[in-house]
Amino acid sequence: MWLDGVYMLPLFLLFIHKVVTGESKGWKLAVAVGYMIIANWYSAGINCIFSGV
């Protein structure tokens, strides 16, 4: 049940890096977060909290 959080976390970090450096506008990050909320909302919440730190 928690494996989707494990394989999506590196993608979250990649998309956050691209948004911060200005290479992307953030739509890929929004799609990834939306997928994680649908797949497993608890892991998505933890990933979003930790990626903000």
C-alpha distance matrix in Angstrom:
0.0 3.8 5.8 7.1 8.6 10.1 11.8 12.9 14.5 17.5 18.1 18.3 20.7 22.7 23.1 24.1 26.6 28.0 28.5 30.2 32.4 33.4 32.3 30.1 30.4 26.7 25.7 23.2 21.5 21.6 20.0 17.2 16.7 17.0 14.3 11.8 13.0 12.6 9.2 7.6 10.8 10.1 9.1 11.9 14.3 13.9 14.4 17.4 18.9 18.8 20.0 22.9 24.0
3.8 0.0 3.8 5.6 5.6 6.9 9.3 10.4 11.3 14.4 15.5 15.4 17.5 19.8 20.5 21.2 23.5 25.3 25.8 27.2 29.5 30.7 29.8 27.8 28.2 24.6 24.1 21.5 19.5 20.0 18.9 15.6 15.0 16.1 13.8 10.7 12.4 13.0 9.7 7.7 10.2 8.8 6.6 9.8 12.1 11.0 11.2 14.5 15.8 15.3 16.6 19.7 20.5
5.8 3.8 0.0 3.8 5.3 5.0 6.4 8.5 10.1 12.4 13.5 14.3 16.3 18.0 19.0 20.3 22.2 23.8 24.8 26.3 28.2 29.5 28.2 26.4 27.3 23.8 23.2 20.2 18.7 19.7 18.2 14.7 15.1 16.4 13.6 11.0 13.6 14.0 10.4 9.6 12.6 11.9 9.0 11.3 14.2 13.0 12.1 15.5 17.3 16.3 16.9 20.3 21.2
7.1 5.6 3.8 0.0 3.8 5.4 5.4 6.0 8.5 11.0 11.1 11.8 14.5 15.9 16.4 17.9 20.1 21.3 22.1 24.0 25.9 26.8 25.4 23.4 24.0 20.5 19.7 16.7 15.3 16.1 14.4 11.1 11.6 12.7 9.8 7.5 10.6 10.9 7.5 7.5 10.5 10.8 7.9 9.0 12.4 12.1 10.6 13.5 16.0 15.4 15.4 18.7 20.2
8.6 5.6 5.3 3.8 0.0 3.8 5.7 5.2 6.0 9.4 10.1 9.8 12.2 14.3 14.9 15.7 18.0 19.7 20.3 21.7 23.9 25.1 24.2 22.3 22.9 19.3 19.1 16.4 14.2 15.2 14.4 10.8 10.5 12.5 10.5 7.4 10.1 11.7 9.0 7.7 9.5 8.9 5.3 6.6 9.6 8.6 7.1 10.3 12.4 11.7 12.0 15.3 16.6
10.1 6.9 5.0 5.4 3.8 0.0 3.8 5.6 5.6 7.8 9.8 10.4 11.7 13.7 15.2 16.1 17.8 19.7 20.9 22.0 23.8 25.4 24.3 23.0 24.1 20.7 20.8 17.7 15.8 17.6 16.7 12.9 13.3 15.7 13.5 10.8 13.8 15.2 12.3 11.3 13.2 12.3 8.6 10.1 12.7 10.9 9.0 12.5 14.2 12.5 12.7 16.3 17.0
11.8 9.3 6.4 5.4 5.7 3.8 0.0 3.8 5.7 6.5 7.5 9.4 11.1 12.0 13.5 15.2 16.7 18.0 19.6 21.2 22.6 23.9 22.3 20.9 22.3 19.1 19.0 15.5 14.3 16.3 14.9 11.3 12.7 14.8 12.3 10.5 14.1 15.0 12.2 12.4 14.6 14.5 10.9 11.4 14.6 13.5 10.8 13.8 16.2 14.6 13.8 17.5 18.6
12.9 10.4 8.5 6.0 5.2 5.6 3.8 0.0 3.8 5.6 5.2 6.2 8.8 9.9 10.6 12.2 14.3 15.4 16.5 18.3 20.1 21.0 19.7 17.9 19.0 15.6 15.5 12.2 10.7 12.6 11.5 7.7 9.0 11.5 9.5 7.7 11.3 12.8 10.8 11.0 12.6 13.1 9.6 8.9 12.1 11.6 8.5 10.8 13.8 12.7 11.4 14.8 16.5
14.5 11.3 10.1 8.5 6.0 5.6 5.7 3.8 0.0 3.8 5.4 5.0 6.3 8.6 9.9 10.5 12.3 14.3 15.3 16.4 18.3 19.9 19.0 17.7 18.9 15.6 16.3 13.4 11.1 13.4 13.4 9.7 10.1 13.3 12.2 9.8 12.9 15.1 13.4 12.8 13.5 13.2 9.5 9.0 11.3 9.9 6.4 9.0 11.3 9.5 8.2 11.9 13.1
17.5 14.4 12.4 11.0 9.4 7.8 6.5 5.6 3.8 0.0 3.8 5.4 5.1 6.1 8.6 9.8 10.5 12.4 14.3 15.3 16.5 18.3 17.0 16.3 18.2 15.4 16.4 13.2 11.5 14.6 14.4 10.9 12.3 15.6 14.3 12.7 16.0 18.0 16.3 16.2 17.1 17.0 13.3 12.6 15.0 13.5 9.9 11.9 14.1 11.8 9.8 13.4 14.4
18.1 15.5 13.5 11.1 10.1 9.8 7.5 5.2 5.4 3.8 0.0 3.8 5.4 5.0 6.1 8.4 9.7 10.5 12.2 14.1 15.3 16.4 14.8 13.5 15.2 12.3 12.9 9.5 8.3 11.5 11.0 7.8 10.0 12.9 11.8 11.1 14.5 16.2 15.0 15.6 16.5 17.1 13.8 12.2 14.9 14.4 10.7 11.8 14.8 13.3 10.7 13.9 15.7
18.3 15.4 14.3 11.8 9.8 10.4 9.4 6.2 5.0 5.4 3.8 0.0 3.8 5.5 5.2 6.1 8.5 9.9 10.5 12.2 14.2 15.3 14.5 12.9 13.9 10.7 11.8 9.2 6.6 9.5 10.2 7.1 7.9 11.4 11.3 10.1 12.8 15.2 14.6 14.6 14.6 15.2 12.2 10.0 12.0 11.8 8.0 8.3 11.3 10.3 7.4 10.3 12.5
20.7 17.5 16.3 14.5 12.2 11.7 11.1 8.8 6.3 5.1 5.4 3.8 0.0 3.8 5.5 5.1 6.1 8.6 9.9 10.4 12.2 14.1 13.6 13.0 14.5 12.0 14.0 11.5 9.1 12.5 13.6 10.8 11.4 15.1 15.1 13.7 16.3 18.9 18.2 17.8 17.7 17.7 14.6 12.9 14.3 13.2 9.5 9.9 11.9 10.0 6.7 9.6 11.0
22.7 19.8 18.0 15.9 14.3 13.7 12.0 9.9 8.6 6.1 5.0 5.5 3.8 0.0 3.8 5.5 5.1 6.3 8.8 10.0 10.7 12.3 10.9 10.6 12.9 11.0 12.8 10.0 8.8 12.6 13.2 10.9 12.6 15.9 15.7 15.1 18.0 20.2 19.5 19.8 20.1 20.6 17.4 15.5 17.3 16.7 12.9 13.0 15.5 13.7 10.4 12.8 14.4
23.1 20.5 19.0 16.4 14.9 15.2 13.5 10.6 9.9 8.6 6.1 5.2 5.5 3.8 0.0 3.8 5.4 5.0 6.2 8.6 9.9 10.5 9.3 7.9 9.6 7.2 9.1 6.8 5.4 9.2 10.3 8.8 10.3 13.4 13.8 13.8 16.3 18.4 18.4 19.1 18.9 19.9 17.2 14.6 16.3 16.5 12.8 12.0 14.9 14.1 10.5 12.2 14.7
24.1 21.2 20.3 17.9 15.7 16.1 15.2 12.2 10.5 9.8 8.4 6.1 5.1 5.5 3.8 0.0 3.8 5.4 5.1 6.1 8.6 9.8 10.1 9.0 10.1 7.8 10.7 9.5 7.0 10.2 12.3 10.8 11.1 14.5 15.6 15.0 16.9 19.6 19.8 19.8 19.0 19.6 17.1 14.5 15.3 15.2 11.8 10.4 12.6 11.8 8.0 9.0 11.5
26.6 23.5 22.2 20.1 18.0 17.8 16.7 14.3 12.3 10.5 9.7 8.5 6.1 5.1 5.4 3.8 0.0 3.8 5.5 5.2 6.1 8.5 8.5 9.0 11.1 10.0 13.1 11.7 10.1 13.5 15.4 13.8 14.7 18.0 18.8 18.2 20.4 23.1 23.0 23.0 22.5 22.8 20.1 17.8 18.7 18.1 14.7 13.7 15.5 14.0 10.3 11.3 12.8
28.0 25.3 23.8 21.3 19.7 19.7 18.0 15.4 14.3 12.4 10.5 9.9 8.6 6.3 5.0 5.4 3.8 0.0 3.8 5.5 5.3 6.0 5.0 5.5 8.2 8.0 10.9 9.7 9.3 12.6 14.2 13.5 14.9 17.7 18.6 18.8 21.0 23.2 23.4 24.0 23.6 24.5 21.9 19.3 20.5 20.5 17.0 15.8 18.0 17.1 13.3 14.1 16.2
28.5 25.8 24.8 22.1 20.3 20.9 19.6 16.5 15.3 14.3 12.2 10.5 9.9 8.8 6.2 5.1 5.5 3.8 0.0 3.8 5.6 5.1 6.1 5.1 6.0 5.7 9.3 9.4 8.3 11.0 13.4 13.2 13.9 16.5 18.2 18.4 19.9 22.4 23.2 23.6 22.7 23.7 21.6 18.5 19.3 19.7 16.5 14.5 16.7 16.4 12.7 12.6 15.2
30.2 27.2 26.3 24.0 21.7 22.0 21.2 18.3 16.4 15.3 14.1 12.2 10.4 10.0 8.6 6.1 5.2 5.5 3.8 0.0 3.8 5.4 7.8 8.3 9.2 9.3 13.0 13.1 11.5 14.1 16.8 16.2 16.3 19.4 21.0 20.7 22.2 25.0 25.6 25.6 24.4 25.0 22.8 20.0 20.2 20.2 17.2 15.2 16.6 15.9 12.3 11.7 13.6
32.4 29.5 28.2 25.9 23.9 23.8 22.6 20.1 18.3 16.5 15.3 14.2 12.2 10.7 9.9 8.6 6.1 5.3 5.6 3.8 0.0 3.8 5.7 8.0 10.0 11.0 14.5 14.4 13.6 16.5 18.7 18.2 19.0 21.9 23.3 23.2 25.0 27.6 28.0 28.3 27.4 28.1 25.6 23.0 23.6 23.4 20.1 18.5 20.0 19.0 15.4 15.2 16.6
33.4 30.7 29.5 26.8 25.1 25.4 23.9 21.0 19.9 18.3 16.4 15.3 14.1 12.3 10.5 9.8 8.5 6.0 5.1 5.4 3.8 0.0 3.8 5.5 7.1 9.2 12.4 13.1 13.0 15.3 17.5 17.8 18.8 21.2 22.8 23.3 24.9 27.2 28.0 28.6 27.7 28.8 26.6 23.6 24.3 24.7 21.5 19.5 21.4 21.0 17.2 16.9 19.0
32.3 29.8 28.2 25.4 24.2 24.3 22.3 19.7 19.0 17.0 14.8 14.5 13.6 10.9 9.3 10.1 8.5 5.0 6.1 7.8 5.7 3.8 0.0 3.8 7.1 9.0 11.5 11.4 12.2 14.9 16.3 16.6 18.3 20.5 21.6 22.4 24.4 26.3 26.9 28.0 27.5 28.8 26.4 23.5 24.8 25.1 21.7 20.1 22.5 21.8 18.0 18.4 20.6
30.1 27.8 26.4 23.4 22.3 23.0 20.9 17.9 17.7 16.3 13.5 12.9 13.0 10.6 7.9 9.0 9.0 5.5 5.1 8.3 8.0 5.5 3.8 0.0 3.8 5.5 7.7 8.1 9.2 11.4 12.9 13.7 15.3 17.1 18.4 19.6 21.4 23.1 24.0 25.2 24.7 26.3 24.2 21.0 22.4 23.2 19.9 18.1 20.8 20.7 16.9 17.3 20.1
30.4 28.2 27.3 24.0 22.9 24.1 22.3 19.0 18.9 18.2 15.2 13.9 14.5 12.9 9.6 10.1 11.1 8.2 6.0 9.2 10.0 7.1 7.1 3.8 0.0 3.8 6.0 8.1 8.8 9.8 12.0 13.5 14.4 15.8 17.8 19.2 20.3 22.1 23.6 24.7 23.7 25.6 23.9 20.5 21.5 22.9 19.9 17.6 20.3 20.8 17.2 17.0 20.1
26.7 24.6 23.8 20.5 19.3 20.7 19.1 15.6 15.6 15.4 12.3 10.7 12.0 11.0 7.2 7.8 10.0 8.0 5.7 9.3 11.0 9.2 9.0 5.5 3.8 0.0 3.8 5.4 5.1 6.3 8.8 10.0 10.6 12.3 14.3 15.4 16.6 18.5 19.9 20.9 20.0 21.9 20.2 16.7 17.8 19.3 16.3 14.1 17.0 17.7 14.3 14.4 17.8
25.7 24.1 23.2 19.7 19.1 20.8 19.0 15.5 16.3 16.4 12.9 11.8 14.0 12.8 9.1 10.7 13.1 10.9 9.3 13.0 14.5 12.4 11.5 7.7 6.0 3.8 0.0 3.8 5.4 5.0 6.2 8.6 9.8 10.4 12.3 14.2 15.2 16.5 18.2 19.8 19.1 21.5 20.1 16.6 18.2 20.1 17.3 15.3 18.6 19.6 16.4 16.9 20.4
23.2 21.5 20.2 16.7 16.4 17.7 15.5 12.2 13.4 13.2 9.5 9.2 11.5 10.0 6.8 9.5 11.7 9.7 9.4 13.1 14.4 13.1 11.4 8.1 8.1 5.4 3.8 0.0 3.8 5.4 5.1 6.2 8.6 9.8 10.6 12.3 14.2 15.4 16.3 18.0 17.9 20.2 18.2 15.0 17.2 18.7 15.5 14.3 17.8 18.2 15.0 16.4 19.6
21.5 19.5 18.7 15.3 14.2 15.8 14.3 10.7 11.1 11.5 8.3 6.6 9.1 8.8 5.4 7.0 10.1 9.3 8.3 11.5 13.6 13.0 12.2 9.2 8.8 5.1 5.4 3.8 0.0 3.8 5.4 5.1 6.1 8.5 9.9 10.5 12.2 14.3 15.2 16.1 15.6 17.4 15.4 12.1 13.9 15.3 12.1 10.6 14.1 14.6 11.5 12.7 16.1
21.6 20.0 19.7 16.1 15.2 17.6 16.3 12.6 13.4 14.6 11.5 9.5 12.5 12.6 9.2 10.2 13.5 12.6 11.0 14.1 16.5 15.3 14.9 11.4 9.8 6.3 5.0 5.4 3.8 0.0 3.8 5.5 5.1 6.0 8.6 9.9 10.5 12.3 14.1 15.2 14.2 16.7 15.5 11.8 13.4 15.6 13.2 11.1 14.6 16.0 13.4 14.1 17.7
20.0 18.9 18.2 14.4 14.4 16.7 14.9 11.5 13.4 14.4 11.0 10.2 13.6 13.2 10.3 12.3 15.4 14.2 13.4 16.8 18.7 17.5 16.3 12.9 12.0 8.8 6.2 5.1 5.4 3.8 0.0 3.8 5.5 5.0 6.1 8.6 9.9 10.6 12.1 14.1 14.0 16.8 15.4 12.1 14.5 16.7 14.2 13.1 16.8 17.9 15.5 16.9 20.3
17.2 15.6 14.7 11.1 10.8 12.9 11.3 7.7 9.7 10.9 7.8 7.1 10.8 10.9 8.8 10.8 13.8 13.5 13.2 16.2 18.2 17.8 16.6 13.7 13.5 10.0 8.6 6.2 5.1 5.5 3.8 0.0 3.8 5.4 5.1 6.2 8.7 10.0 10.4 11.9 12.2 14.4 12.4 9.5 12.3 13.9 11.1 10.7 14.5 15.1 12.8 14.9 18.0
16.7 15.0 15.1 11.6 10.5 13.3 12.7 9.0 10.1 12.3 10.0 7.9 11.4 12.6 10.3 11.1 14.7 14.9 13.9 16.3 19.0 18.8 18.3 15.3 14.4 10.6 9.8 8.6 6.1 5.1 5.5 3.8 0.0 3.8 5.4 5.1 6.2 8.6 9.8 10.3 9.5 11.8 10.4 6.9 9.1 11.3 9.1 8.0 11.7 13.1 11.3 12.8 16.1
17.0 16.1 16.4 12.7 12.5 15.7 14.8 11.5 13.3 15.6 12.9 11.4 15.1 15.9 13.4 14.5 18.0 17.7 16.5 19.4 21.9 21.2 20.5 17.1 15.8 12.3 10.4 9.8 8.5 6.0 5.0 5.4 3.8 0.0 3.8 5.4 5.2 6.3 8.6 10.1 9.4 12.6 12.0 8.7 10.9 13.8 12.2 11.2 14.7 16.5 15.0 16.3 19.6
14.3 13.8 13.6 9.8 10.5 13.5 12.3 9.5 12.2 14.3 11.8 11.3 15.1 15.7 13.8 15.6 18.8 18.6 18.2 21.0 23.3 22.8 21.6 18.4 17.8 14.3 12.3 10.6 9.9 8.6 6.1 5.1 5.4 3.8 0.0 3.8 5.5 5.2 6.0 8.4 9.2 12.3 11.2 8.7 11.9 14.1 12.4 12.5 16.1 17.2 15.9 17.9 20.9
11.8 10.7 11.0 7.5 7.4 10.8 10.5 7.7 9.8 12.7 11.1 10.1 13.7 15.1 13.8 15.0 18.2 18.8 18.4 20.7 23.2 23.3 22.4 19.6 19.2 15.4 14.2 12.3 10.5 9.9 8.6 6.2 5.1 5.4 3.8 0.0 3.8 5.4 5.0 5.7 6.4 8.9 7.4 5.2 8.6 10.6 9.1 9.8 13.1 14.2 13.5 15.7 18.4
13.0 12.4 13.6 10.6 10.1 13.8 14.1 11.3 12.9 16.0 14.5 12.8 16.3 18.0 16.3 16.9 20.4 21.0 19.9 22.2 25.0 24.9 24.4 21.4 20.3 16.6 15.2 14.2 12.2 10.5 9.9 8.7 6.2 5.2 5.5 3.8 0.0 3.8 5.6 5.5 4.3 7.7 8.0 5.5 7.7 10.7 10.3 10.2 13.1 15.0 14.8 16.3 19.1
12.6 13.0 14.0 10.9 11.7 15.2 15.0 12.8 15.1 18.0 16.2 15.2 18.9 20.2 18.4 19.6 23.1 23.2 22.4 25.0 27.6 27.2 26.3 23.1 22.1 18.5 16.5 15.4 14.3 12.3 10.6 10.0 8.6 6.3 5.2 5.4 3.8 0.0 3.8 5.8 6.3 10.0 10.4 8.8 11.3 14.0 13.6 13.9 16.8 18.6 18.3 19.9 22.7
9.2 9.7 10.4 7.5 9.0 12.3 12.2 10.8 13.4 16.3 15.0 14.6 18.2 19.5 18.4 19.8 23.0 23.4 23.2 25.6 28.0 28.0 26.9 24.0 23.6 19.9 18.2 16.3 15.2 14.1 12.1 10.4 9.8 8.6 6.0 5.0 5.6 3.8 0.0 3.8 6.6 9.3 8.8 8.4 11.5 13.3 12.8 14.1 16.9 18.0 17.9 20.2 22.6
7.6 7.7 9.6 7.5 7.7 11.3 12.4 11.0 12.8 16.2 15.6 14.6 17.8 19.8 19.1 19.8 23.0 24.0 23.6 25.6 28.3 28.6 28.0 25.2 24.7 20.9 19.8 18.0 16.1 15.2 14.1 11.9 10.3 10.1 8.4 5.7 5.5 5.8 3.8 0.0 3.8 5.6 5.7 6.3 8.8 10.4 10.8 12.4 14.6 15.7 16.4 18.6 20.6
10.8 10.2 12.6 10.5 9.5 13.2 14.6 12.6 13.5 17.1 16.5 14.6 17.7 20.1 18.9 19.0 22.5 23.6 22.7 24.4 27.4 27.7 27.5 24.7 23.7 20.0 19.1 17.9 15.6 14.2 14.0 12.2 9.5 9.4 9.2 6.4 4.3 6.3 6.6 3.8 0.0 3.8 5.6 5.0 6.1 8.7 9.8 10.4 12.3 14.3 15.1 16.6 18.8
10.1 8.8 11.9 10.8 8.9 12.3 14.5 13.1 13.2 17.0 17.1 15.2 17.7 20.6 19.9 19.6 22.8 24.5 23.7 25.0 28.1 28.8 28.8 26.3 25.6 21.9 21.5 20.2 17.4 16.7 16.8 14.4 11.8 12.6 12.3 8.9 7.7 10.0 9.3 5.6 3.8 0.0 3.8 5.4 5.2 6.4 8.7 10.0 10.9 12.5 14.2 15.8 17.3
9.1 6.6 9.0 7.9 5.3 8.6 10.9 9.6 9.5 13.3 13.8 12.2 14.6 17.4 17.2 17.1 20.1 21.9 21.6 22.8 25.6 26.6 26.4 24.2 23.9 20.2 20.1 18.2 15.4 15.5 15.4 12.4 10.4 12.0 11.2 7.4 8.0 10.4 8.8 5.7 5.6 3.8 0.0 3.8 5.4 5.1 6.0 8.5 9.9 10.5 11.9 14.2 15.6
11.9 9.8 11.3 9.0 6.6 10.1 11.4 8.9 9.0 12.6 12.2 10.0 12.9 15.5 14.6 14.5 17.8 19.3 18.5 20.0 23.0 23.6 23.5 21.0 20.5 16.7 16.6 15.0 12.1 11.8 12.1 9.5 6.9 8.7 8.7 5.2 5.5 8.8 8.4 6.3 5.0 5.4 3.8 0.0 3.8 5.5 5.1 6.1 8.6 9.9 10.3 12.3 14.5
14.3 12.1 14.2 12.4 9.6 12.7 14.6 12.1 11.3 15.0 14.9 12.0 14.3 17.3 16.3 15.3 18.7 20.5 19.3 20.2 23.6 24.3 24.8 22.4 21.5 17.8 18.2 17.2 13.9 13.4 14.5 12.3 9.1 10.9 11.9 8.6 7.7 11.3 11.5 8.8 6.1 5.2 5.4 3.8 0.0 3.8 5.5 5.2 6.2 8.6 9.9 10.9 12.9
13.9 11.0 13.0 12.1 8.6 10.9 13.5 11.6 9.9 13.5 14.4 11.8 13.2 16.7 16.5 15.2 18.1 20.5 19.7 20.2 23.4 24.7 25.1 23.2 22.9 19.3 20.1 18.7 15.3 15.6 16.7 13.9 11.3 13.8 14.1 10.6 10.7 14.0 13.3 10.4 8.7 6.4 5.1 5.5 3.8 0.0 3.8 5.5 5.1 6.1 8.4 10.0 11.0
14.4 11.2 12.1 10.6 7.1 9.0 10.8 8.5 6.4 9.9 10.7 8.0 9.5 12.9 12.8 11.8 14.7 17.0 16.5 17.2 20.1 21.5 21.7 19.9 19.9 16.3 17.3 15.5 12.1 13.2 14.2 11.1 9.1 12.2 12.4 9.1 10.3 13.6 12.8 10.8 9.8 8.7 6.0 5.1 5.5 3.8 0.0 3.8 5.5 5.2 5.9 8.5 10.0
17.4 14.5 15.5 13.5 10.3 12.5 13.8 10.8 9.0 11.9 11.8 8.3 9.9 13.0 12.0 10.4 13.7 15.8 14.5 15.2 18.5 19.5 20.1 18.1 17.6 14.1 15.3 14.3 10.6 11.1 13.1 10.7 8.0 11.2 12.5 9.8 10.2 13.9 14.1 12.4 10.4 10.0 8.5 6.1 5.2 5.5 3.8 0.0 3.8 5.5 5.2 6.2 8.9
18.9 15.8 17.3 16.0 12.4 14.2 16.2 13.8 11.3 14.1 14.8 11.3 11.9 15.5 14.9 12.6 15.5 18.0 16.7 16.6 20.0 21.4 22.5 20.8 20.3 17.0 18.6 17.8 14.1 14.6 16.8 14.5 11.7 14.7 16.1 13.1 13.1 16.8 16.9 14.6 12.3 10.9 9.9 8.6 6.2 5.1 5.5 3.8 0.0 3.8 5.6 5.4 6.8
18.8 15.3 16.3 15.4 11.7 12.5 14.6 12.7 9.5 11.8 13.3 10.3 10.0 13.7 14.1 11.8 14.0 17.1 16.4 15.9 19.0 21.0 21.8 20.7 20.8 17.7 19.6 18.2 14.6 16.0 17.9 15.1 13.1 16.5 17.2 14.2 15.0 18.6 18.0 15.7 14.3 12.5 10.5 9.9 8.6 6.1 5.2 5.5 3.8 0.0 3.8 5.3 5.2
20.0 16.6 16.9 15.4 12.0 12.7 13.8 11.4 8.2 9.8 10.7 7.4 6.7 10.4 10.5 8.0 10.3 13.3 12.7 12.3 15.4 17.2 18.0 16.9 17.2 14.3 16.4 15.0 11.5 13.4 15.5 12.8 11.3 15.0 15.9 13.5 14.8 18.3 17.9 16.4 15.1 14.2 11.9 10.3 9.9 8.4 5.9 5.2 5.6 3.8 0.0 3.8 5.4
22.9 19.7 20.3 18.7 15.3 16.3 17.5 14.8 11.9 13.4 13.9 10.3 9.6 12.8 12.2 9.0 11.3 14.1 12.6 11.7 15.2 16.9 18.4 17.3 17.0 14.4 16.9 16.4 12.7 14.1 16.9 14.9 12.8 16.3 17.9 15.7 16.3 19.9 20.2 18.6 16.6 15.8 14.2 12.3 10.9 10.0 8.5 6.2 5.4 5.3 3.8 0.0 3.8
24.0 20.5 21.2 20.2 16.6 17.0 18.6 16.5 13.1 14.4 15.7 12.5 11.0 14.4 14.7 11.5 12.8 16.2 15.2 13.6 16.6 19.0 20.6 20.1 20.1 17.8 20.4 19.6 16.1 17.7 20.3 18.0 16.1 19.6 20.9 18.4 19.1 22.7 22.6 20.6 18.8 17.3 15.6 14.5 12.9 11.0 10.0 8.9 6.8 5.2 5.4 3.8 0.0
